[in-house]
Amino acid sequence: MKAAAARVLMTGASGGIGRAAATELRAAGAQVVGVGRGAQAPAGVLVDGWVQADLNTPEGVLAVAQAAATHRSNVVVLAAGQPCFGAFAQTPAAEAAAVLHSNLLAPLLLVQALLPQLQRLPAAQIVFVGSALGRIGVPGYSVYGASKAGLHGFAEALRRELAGGPVHVQTLAPRATRTAFNSAEVLAHHAATGTASDSPETVARALLGLIESGAAERYIGAPERLAVRLNGLLGALLDGSFAAHRRSLPGPAGTATHAAVAATATTPSTP
């Protein structure tokens, strides 16, 4: 679908990727309604309308579904999410549950609420903003990666389930992106492991291209695209490639583990 014909409803519109994507889509001619927890769009977020909603609640899901119907949205971009980084052993159970709810269950329930009205349109698109971490398991991202792996699996199954109808399902998988989503610990981990990252504007341009191309999936970054393919083919054979990521995890418990690993490991490559 060309941007000029798109009436976009975007969750996570106040985040770094969402903010850049809203600007990119509007510049290309789309109308964009943003969704966030605040009463109005934050300064610098360029949208044509705003919906205040907490997607972790039934009331928030209903509010967004009603807004989509009012706006006659034919493109839904699901960009909201919650970060989670660190050794799994030190991740509080409540945090893990909240991340899985925000990143997987909430978008699933929102799509279920939106589908009836989207299926009445001549053509519509649902775009999930996933992550390369949903296809490549990386130390430190066990919970976040699980949430995005579930999202990728859901999108893939839904795409095949709805094939032949008016609703087309797509997935965008960014790699590390330079936004406030990253904590100081994440940035230190990126530096220690040589992790490449993109600007939110790069991701926004990829999102626009994905919507207009109609492709099923798009991964950002050539090394990541290759790593996804290799991970699918080789799986456990790549485990040794992530020794640097293991050693670089923060936390008291991780420090002892890192020292033991460093004493026996050879210099690894990074994905």
NORTA-V948304 format. One record per pair of residues at least 4 apart in sequence whose C-alpha atoms are under 7 Angstrom apart, sorted by the first residue. I is the first residue (numbers start at 0). J is the second residue. Records with the same first field share a line. If there is no record, write none. Layout:
I = J ; J
//
This chain:
0 = 4 ; 5 ; 210 ; 211 ; 213
1 = 5 ; 211
2 = 24 ; 27 ; 28 ; 29 ; 211
3 = 27 ; 28 ; 29
4 = 29
5 = 29 ; 30 ; 73 ; 74
6 = 29 ; 30 ; 31 ; 71 ; 72 ; 73 ; 74
7 = 29 ; 30 ; 31 ; 32 ; 72 ; 73 ; 74 ; 75
8 = 31 ; 32 ; 33 ; 67 ; 72 ; 74 ; 75 ; 76
9 = 32 ; 33 ; 34 ; 75 ; 76 ; 77 ; 78
10 = 33 ; 34 ; 35 ; 76 ; 77 ; 78 ; 79
11 = 17 ; 34 ; 35 ; 78 ; 79
12 = 17 ; 18 ; 21 ; 33 ; 34 ; 35
13 = 17 ; 18 ; 35 ; 40 ; 41 ; 44
14 = 18
15 = 19 ; 178 ; 179 ; 199
16 = 20 ; 199 ; 202 ; 203
17 = 21 ; 78
18 = 22 ; 44
19 = 23 ; 199 ; 200 ; 203
20 = 24 ; 203
21 = 25 ; 31 ; 45 ; 46
22 = 26 ; 45
23 = 27 ; 203 ; 204
24 = 28 ; 29 ; 207
25 = 29 ; 30 ; 31
30 = 47
31 = 46 ; 47 ; 48
32 = 46 ; 47 ; 48 ; 49
33 = 46 ; 48 ; 49 ; 50
34 = 49 ; 50 ; 51 ; 52
35 = 50 ; 51 ; 52
36 = 51 ; 52 ; 53
37 = 51
38 = 51
39 = 49 ; 51
40 = 44 ; 49
50 = 63
52 = 59 ; 62 ; 63
53 = 59
54 = 59 ; 60 ; 105
55 = 59 ; 101 ; 105
56 = 60
57 = 61
58 = 62
59 = 63
60 = 64 ; 109
61 = 65
62 = 66
63 = 67
64 = 68 ; 112 ; 113
65 = 69
66 = 70
67 = 71 ; 72
68 = 72 ; 116
73 = 117 ; 122 ; 123 ; 124
74 = 123 ; 124 ; 125
75 = 124 ; 125 ; 126
76 = 125 ; 126 ; 127
77 = 106 ; 126 ; 127 ; 128
78 = 127 ; 128
80 = 101 ; 102
81 = 98 ; 101 ; 102
82 = 143 ; 180
83 = 140 ; 142 ; 143
84 = 139 ; 140 ; 185
85 = 90 ; 139 ; 140 ; 248 ; 249
86 = 90 ; 139 ; 248 ; 253
87 = 139 ; 141
90 = 94 ; 95
91 = 95
92 = 96
93 = 97
94 = 98
95 = 99 ; 142
96 = 100
97 = 101
98 = 102 ; 143
99 = 103 ; 104 ; 146
100 = 104 ; 105
101 = 105
102 = 106 ; 146 ; 147
103 = 107 ; 146 ; 149 ; 150
104 = 108
105 = 109
106 = 110
107 = 111
108 = 112
109 = 113
110 = 114
113 = 117
114 = 118
115 = 119
117 = 123 ; 166
118 = 165 ; 166
120 = 165
121 = 165
122 = 165 ; 166
123 = 165 ; 166 ; 167
124 = 166 ; 167 ; 168
125 = 167 ; 168 ; 169
126 = 168 ; 169 ; 170
127 = 169 ; 170 ; 171
128 = 170 ; 171 ; 172
129 = 133 ; 147 ; 150 ; 151 ; 170 ; 171 ; 172 ; 173
130 = 147 ; 172 ; 173 ; 174
131 = 135 ; 172 ; 173 ; 174 ; 223
132 = 136 ; 137 ; 144 ; 147
133 = 144 ; 145 ; 147 ; 148 ; 151
134 = 148 ; 227
135 = 227 ; 230
136 = 141 ; 144
137 = 141 ; 241
138 = 244 ; 245
139 = 248
140 = 144
141 = 145
142 = 146
143 = 147
144 = 148
145 = 149
146 = 150
147 = 151
148 = 152
149 = 153
150 = 154
151 = 155
152 = 156
153 = 157
154 = 158 ; 168 ; 170
155 = 159
156 = 160
157 = 161
158 = 162 ; 167 ; 168
161 = 166
168 = 215
169 = 214 ; 215 ; 216
170 = 215 ; 216 ; 217
171 = 206 ; 216 ; 217 ; 218
172 = 217 ; 218 ; 219
173 = 202 ; 218 ; 219
174 = 196 ; 219
175 = 195 ; 196 ; 197
176 = 196 ; 197 ; 198 ; 199
177 = 196 ; 197 ; 198 ; 199
178 = 199
181 = 185 ; 186
182 = 186
183 = 187
184 = 188
185 = 189
186 = 190
187 = 191
188 = 192 ; 247 ; 248
189 = 193 ; 194
190 = 194
191 = 247
192 = 243 ; 244
197 = 201
198 = 202
199 = 203
200 = 204
201 = 205
202 = 206
203 = 207
204 = 208
205 = 209
206 = 210
207 = 211
208 = 212
209 = 213 ; 214 ; 217
218 = 224
219 = 223
220 = 224
221 = 225
222 = 226 ; 270
223 = 227
224 = 228
225 = 229
226 = 230 ; 270
227 = 231
228 = 232
229 = 233
230 = 234 ; 237
233 = 237
240 = 267 ; 268 ; 269
241 = 245 ; 269
242 = 246 ; 267
243 = 247 ; 267
244 = 248
245 = 257
246 = 257 ; 260 ; 261
248 = 253
249 = 253 ; 254
250 = 254
252 = 256
253 = 257
254 = 258
255 = 259
256 = 260
257 = 261
258 = 262
259 = 263
260 = 264
//
